[in-house]
């Protein structure tokens, strides 16, 4: 398998389900992307949820450029191989003093994909450390099947449903993924992970990209919009798109809102009455 990961790194990912820190972009590039991300969040408005930032790469050029960044994709190739689809994105941003958290969960619980040939690149646009609520993982749990989860719909939870895994997590086994601006981690779709609040006086901003191999399908039978970031697609499971055109931010955000009404309803339909 090619890419920028050496055999030791590839084995570490296979054994633990996570790899960090990896160099993704320069710190100066991270600062520019962070500025664009915060402007995007401001345009979304104070009532927006984290999930409302999904699929920004389909409408915002700076987000598309992160998804297709060669250094990011080089590392992903070491996990998934030479043919790679950029399937989904989300911006996980915690403002200063924010009580929001991410409960322990597995990403694959609700994604509706028919394979675990999936990895997430978590790109730090600011410092991400234990003080400001960095991502935390339980190495080795990628070997578990999807475990029972409870949908809490808690207001302080950044996840779409406030989903929380219903197995006990041993804090002694938890690893904090400390990243500097421009660094990233890769984690497996079944890895148990979460994060704590950000009580500091600075932002903690991370941009996540979900990469899959072209053979991975949406179980609903739909063909989502996606980006072929490397290699070939011989399966046709996705509607492949190019870099979005530059346009006013407000116009792009409104188009994203309209798109996400359908995308999120299809990906993670909500029950009639939250429990």
Steps between C-alpha positions, in 0.01 A plus 500: 500500500636842405456843654715676756457254787787264570437132586528569874234771480273276296533223758432744781178612332391141441573406863357805678255657252664841529813681384629841612651752475543522125604808307213621283540869413731782603409696813448812288258309275316378810463860620351608166263202498402570861412860414282374213342239727408755767351732237297203375374425852405864553303494176324178606378687806493441876223241481686273259599154614830332423320266261386804297863545390492160328608483135647850493758377247226478237433874527810669647829492305721520811332188640534315168870589498547338841325183382724473194825620661775267371671459838173402664415258221852354504445388860151369424640295212716316753178379665250462215717442195532694172131555418338747740166682522447809718152412627407740782626790710409665830644797688541434872554838663486580873490872587682635807333382820267269309335222703440281194649154492497187290387188683669165447377353172590314180465694174358208305189476718275707272695556179334221306813385318538137400871473585762610752734608219464847646738732684460846647766768476463745792692811390586745777454864397597612854681337787307197620600372843350372827450855628271607213318172436707300252372174360550197727503139385506147633765326287412152377122548515484514121498120523156514662181473303263795534387505863160614635466879515248719681370813325490770771444811284684691774542871427866500606588213264653583160377176346185504289304277740712538811573133451694323775641150496347267757820331614726616780817682395808446716670839537831323555488386137412840351752691286481876436569593136714810548544691174655829398354726230539322166544153649243224472401158622346206314247275670299192408122525456433263792749652747341615827575870550369826646615832644457728801385866515726797428524718813793705363491853357587387146329310219553130433426431134530173311394414146411136440503320166348155459678305228381171350609266223285517184345156561338617826127562447227688682261226619201717409592452135551871438802640314630785717698791360868440568851582384745260336815617675736236361507211257201358314136426570385185324181452703279805445368510857544879517418803290845651460531878514773757439620794707211738577504841337591809698189695605383722787512319833135564582391354168716189549373449855136526391565240229665275759201536734263396227720205403538381860126491562485199271850360559472487879142373497611213278821427690370531856119512508368621834226318686166677536550545872851523641549269795 
